[in-house]
Amino acid sequence: MARPEREAVPELPLLRRVIIVIDYDGGEPVEHRIELYRTGRVDVYRATADGQDWGRRGWSAVLEGLRKSLPRRLSVRALASYWAPRHSREDPSK
């Protein structure tokens, strides 16, 4: 029995994905660009973030790097409670 011929797998482009994040937290918008390039494996990318090499990473590792490199900002309420005095510095014996 002859097997049917497989279709040729299309070659993936060199630049496969681009993630653009615009951060408005600092007053002025700051654009971060993450580029994911083709490697020998379909599920692994050569990643760069703002021109700096991140090495070879899978999709989950790229998202983890994005999450860790752009941490959340504290709210005004959280900052106020953080800087509020926690203990009275007065001498209780007086």
C-alpha positions in Angstrom: 0.0 0.0 0.0 1.5 3.4 -1.0 1.4 6.2 1.5 0.0 9.6 0.3 2.7 12.2 -0.1 3.0 14.8 2.6 2.6 18.4 1.8 5.8 20.5 2.1 6.1 22.3 5.4 6.3 26.1 4.7 9.5 27.7 5.9 8.9 30.0 8.9 9.9 33.6 8.6 13.0 34.8 10.4 11.1 37.3 12.6 8.1 35.2 13.9 6.5 37.5 16.5 6.8 41.0 17.9 5.3 42.0 21.2 5.0 45.8 21.8 4.3 47.0 25.3 3.7 50.7 26.0 4.1 51.6 29.6 2.3 54.8 30.8 3.0 54.4 34.5 6.0 56.9 34.5 4.1 59.9 33.1 5.8 59.7 29.7 4.9 56.6 27.5 7.8 54.2 27.2 7.7 51.6 24.4 9.3 48.2 25.0 9.7 45.9 22.0 10.2 42.1 22.3 11.2 40.3 19.1 11.0 36.5 18.7 13.1 35.0 15.9 13.1 31.6 14.3 15.3 28.8 15.6 15.8 25.2 14.6 12.9 24.2 16.8 9.3 25.3 16.1 8.5 25.9 19.8 11.6 27.9 20.7 12.5 31.4 19.8 15.7 33.5 19.9 14.3 36.5 21.9 15.5 40.1 22.1 14.0 42.8 24.4 14.7 46.4 23.5 17.8 45.2 21.5 19.2 43.1 24.3 19.6 39.4 23.8 17.4 37.2 26.0 18.7 33.9 24.5 16.6 30.9 23.4 13.3 30.7 25.1 9.9 29.0 24.7 6.7 31.0 24.7 6.0 30.5 28.4 9.6 31.7 29.3 9.1 34.8 27.1 5.9 35.7 28.9 7.6 35.0 32.3 10.4 37.3 31.3 7.9 40.0 30.3 6.1 39.7 33.6 9.3 39.9 35.7 10.9 42.8 33.7 7.8 45.0 34.0 6.7 44.8 37.6 3.5 46.4 38.9 3.6 49.8 40.5 2.4 50.3 44.0 -0.8 52.3 44.5 -0.8 55.5 46.5 -2.7 53.7 49.2 -0.2 50.9 49.4 2.7 53.5 49.5 1.0 55.4 52.3 0.6 52.3 54.4 4.1 51.2 53.7 5.7 54.5 54.9 3.3 55.0 57.8 5.0 54.5 61.2 4.4 50.9 62.4 5.3 51.4 66.1 5.3 54.3 68.3 8.9 55.5 69.0 7.9 57.0 72.3 9.2 55.5 75.5 6.2 53.7 77.1 7.7 54.1 80.6 7.0 57.9 80.5 
